Each structure stands twice: as structure tokens, then as C-alpha cells.
């Protein structure tokens, strides 16, 4: 689970990252990111992704993946936004997709 200190919680922080940050995308998700002193993330899933059960499953899985990745990656504030195709991903596919996005934040 993603610890509280590793979450972007206010809508102002999320808007700032989306507006001022860089962006990297693949077919299932987009990550907006800014360099920071500590890694903090927000996860956004719109209704287009699926019903509440599907959206919450994607959020839980993403939090599990991000909690594993926080230590070894560069320190960023990131907002992960999912596209409708993400509803069909298995856990391993979701993890691979997020890993690819995180690798792009290092450049």
C-alpha cells in the first residue's frame, strides 16, 4: 500500500503537477511529473475507465506497484491518469505499463 506521506492529497497539488509538469504516456496511462525532494503520487481514474469496482481495483493495484518502486526511482511528484483500456489489464501488465512510464521520468 502507498504510505500517506507518499500521496498527493490536495487538488491544488494535483493541478500544479498536471499544469507545470512534464508528461509521458502509453496506451493505458499517462503520468504527469515534476522533480521533487520526496516521491508523492496521485492516481486518477475517470468513469470512462469503468464502474467503481473496476476503478478501485486499478487504484489498489497501482498503489501496490508504486509502493515497490518508490525507493529506487528518482524523486518526483506524479499524477497517474488511466485510460479506458486499463480496465482489461492484468496485474503484471499494469505493473509493466507503470514501469515503462517510470523509466521515462528518469530522462
C-alpha positions in Angstrom: 0.0 0.0 0.0 1.2 3.5 -0.7 2.0 5.3 2.5 0.2 8.5 3.4 3.4 10.5 3.2 3.8 9.3 -0.4 0.4 10.6 -1.6 -0.5 13.9 -3.2 -3.7 14.7 -1.4 -4.9 18.2 -2.3 -6.4 19.1 -5.6 -4.2 22.1 -5.8 -1.1 19.9 -5.7 -2.5 17.7 -8.4 -3.4 20.6 -10.6 0.1 22.1 -10.2 1.7 18.8 -11.3 -0.6 18.5 -14.3 -0.2 22.1 -15.3 3.6 22.7 -14.7 5.0 19.1 -15.0 6.2 17.1 -17.9 4.1 14.3 -19.3 4.8 10.7 -20.6 2.1 8.4 -22.0 1.5 4.9 -23.2 -1.7 3.2 -24.5 -3.1 2.6 -21.0 -1.9 5.6 -18.8 -0.3 9.0 -18.7 2.0 10.2 -15.9 2.5 13.9 -15.2 5.5 14.6 -13.1 7.7 17.2 -11.5 11.1 16.8 -9.8 10.7 16.9 -6.0 12.5 16.2 -2.8 10.3 13.2 -1.9 8.2 11.0 -4.1 4.4 11.6 -3.9 1.8 10.3 -6.2 -1.9 10.7 -7.1 -3.9 8.2 -9.1 -6.8 9.4 -11.3 -9.3 7.1 -12.9 -12.3 8.6 -14.7 -15.7 7.0 -15.1 -14.6 6.2 -18.7 -12.3 3.5 -17.3 -15.2 1.5 -15.8 -17.5 1.2 -12.9 -16.5 1.9 -9.3 -15.3 -1.7 -8.7 -13.0 -1.6 -11.7 -11.7 1.9 -10.9 -10.9 1.0 -7.3 -9.2 -2.3 -8.4 -6.9 -0.3 -10.7 -6.1 2.2 -7.9 -5.3 -0.6 -5.4 -3.1 -2.3 -7.9 -1.3 0.9 -8.9 -0.7 1.8 -5.2 0.9 -1.6 -4.7 3.2 -1.2 -7.8 4.2 2.4 -6.8 5.0 1.4 -3.2 7.5 -1.1 -4.6 9.1 1.4 -7.0 9.4 4.5 -4.8 12.8 3.6 -3.2 14.8 3.0 -6.4 13.4 5.7 -8.7 14.1 9.5 -8.9 12.1 11.6 -6.5 9.1 13.1 -8.3 5.6 14.3 -7.7 3.5 12.3 -10.1 -0.1 12.1 -11.2 -1.0 8.8 -12.9 -4.1 9.1 -15.2 -5.6 5.9 -16.6 -7.3 5.5 -20.0 -10.3 3.2 -20.6 -8.2 0.3 -21.9 -6.6 0.0 -18.5 -9.7 -1.9 -17.2 -8.7 -5.0 -19.1 -5.1 -5.2 -17.8 -3.8 -8.0 -15.5 -1.7 -7.1 -12.6 1.5 -8.0 -14.4 0.5 -5.9 -17.5 -0.4 -3.0 -15.3 3.0 -3.2 -13.5 4.9 -3.4 -16.8 3.0 -0.3 -18.1 3.8 1.7 -15.0 7.4 0.6 -15.0 7.7 1.9 -18.6 6.2 5.2 -17.6 8.5 5.5 -14.6 11.6 4.8 -16.7 10.7 7.7 -18.9 10.6 10.1 -15.9 14.4 9.4 -15.4 15.3 11.1 -18.7 
